Amino acid sequence: MPVRTDEDTPGAVPARSHRVGRVLRGPRPEAVPALVGTACALVGLLDIAAGVFPRFRHSRMHTLAEVLPGALGPFAAALSLSVGVLLLLLAHGLKRHKRRAWRAAVVLLPAGAVAQFTYRHSLVGVLITLALLAPLLRHRDQFAALPDPRGRWRALANFVLMGAGSLALGLVVVSVHPNHVIGHPSLADRLTHVLYGLFGFEGPVDYRGDTSWTVAVSLGALGLLTAVTTIYFALRPEHPAARLTEEDEARLRALLDRHGGRDSLGHFALRRDKAVVFSPSGKAAVTYRVVSGVMLASGDPIGDVEAWPGAIERFMDEARAHSWTPAVMGCSETGGEVWTRETGLDALELGDEAVVDVADFSLAGRAMRNVRQMVKRIERAGYETRVRRVRDVGEAELERIRRAADDWRGTDTERGFSMALGRIGDPADGDCLVATAHRRDDRPGPYGDLKAILHFVPWGTDGASLDLMRRDRSADPGMNELLIVAALQAAPRLEVTRVSLNFAMFRSALARGEKIGAGPVLRVWRGLLVFLSRWFQIESLYRFNAKFRPRWEPRFVVYRASGDLPRIGLAALQAEGFVSLGLPLPRFLRRRTAPARACAHAPTEGNVRAA
């Protein structure tokens, strides 16, 4: 029996016609930035290879590169290395939908086509160049990402300053070889040689031996550095200074009053170094900060769950408008499900949050023996504890607590973003809890009898979420355990039924990896985490939390693509204060300002909740 094909069906369009139609229509609009950026990156790599390996210039492979943007006829060999680096930068901007990168590509492509036809009479080169230009012009609306509004002025200032510096330094380079110069070039000749050399060309000054090569490389490096830094400032994404206005804070507090019990991290949205986007109805919001081009949110959206999609859509629109990489750190399982459903992003389990139900907590039993013994020992040493609402603490004592918390910070930089409020004792935060340890002795310290501090933020109307742990380094060990137990025991009096403690990254891997029967892969992964704990306190936070027999609530990171995870991880480390990409200034050049009072901790050094 013959098989019936599409061609035999009346009115059916043959499959071959479909394929031809797809080819003629070209790539999907949303795929154009990635395709064009990849093409520019390929040409850039080929040009770099031609500049580094001279023989490569004559290969058939580099012939393809010369018909694409950046290779201007006979000057391609001299400019190949410089143009290759510039094209790589341009490719990155095109992939990120940058409007300025699109404008640069639209200028380069016709210039390359004219150069090919003028110098090489290459019709094939013209056709290939125009073929790459066509989708750029047709889909120009895909390149609409907003640049840093200050970028063009910074780029111009960089070009002027770096250009002047390169010209002056280049003149020194040209003039420091008097014994190798042929003839007696004038100052104008030397300046002309520097200008030519910055662009990769030979100038009018001649040298004996290898000096000409040395001077050419030095001048080319100066020109390349000027070009790269200028393009970087012109194409880099905007990094706004996040600031929560009084109006935004009031709206967030109103949402937390109605829906704050849903997420233990909700109150941390009130950090004043975060920005916020609200849903169209105003019933939900997402707070974020932009770090290294990553639009980093933390926790679940604030507000009514039914309005979350509107806030998430506004968040994604903002990320697309500025070409930021969207990411969410530490959202709950419900939050992860909504984020992935509404945006198509992926979620990965990041760790677990330790939550203690006050009604189930007790120091009795063998499992709590170590904590019980430590607490009893410290109490016998003469320590006492106080657990109060912030509004019930006097201003003088609050100021002493603030100064002590700042002085006892375990690192030079403040840490915390996703699980830290960033302040203590603000009049608007009267519902926060503060637990303090005191010891009467003959020689009180600079803060009197104060020896340790714990600070909790509200979690709805019946919960508390741990924010900060600080202690005097001269105090006896076990201050944190003492204050956590005191807070849990005082919770019923304060109408608190649940307390969120530290967040333990990769807790499940650590727990499973130490059990009998764990596989080799899991053991290796656990070993790596233990090794990294030397710097990030991964294992110590897990073991500290486990002392109080909590229930574990998983937390997730939401991301767009696996390739974004390293960048998101670095941005998160920067936001939390673990990594700084800035160069430290000498002490005498640092601005003398009052230190920020970020509330972050770790069980041993008082750092951050999320290790």
HUFENRA-V469886 format. One line per field, one symbol per residue. ss: DSSP state (2 for helix, 1 for strand, 0 for the rest). burial: # if it has 9 or more other C-alpha atoms within 8 Angstrom, else .. Layout:
ss->???
burial->???
This chain:
ss->00000222000000222222222220002222222222222222222222220222220222222200000022222222222222222222222001222222222222222222222200222222222222222202220010100022222222222222222222222220022211000022222222222200000001100022222222222222222222222220100000000222222222222220000002222200001111000001111111100111110001102222222222222222220011111110222222222220011111111111122200000222222222222222001111111222002222222222222000000000000000000022200011111110000010010111111111100011111111100000002222222222220000000111111110222222200000022222222222222222022222222200001111111110022222222222222200000000002220000000000000000000010
burial->.....#...........#...#.........##########.#########....##....##.#########..###########################.###.##########....#..##.###.##.##..##.#######..##.###.##..##..##..##.##..#..##.......#############.#.####..##..##.#######.##############..#.#...##..##.##..###.#################...#########.############..##########..###############.##.###.##.###.##########..#......##.##.##..##...#.#.#####.#....#.###.##..##....###.#####..#...###########....#..#.############.##########...#..#######.###.###...############.##.###...#...##.##..##.##...######.###.#.#..########...##..#.########...................#######.#######
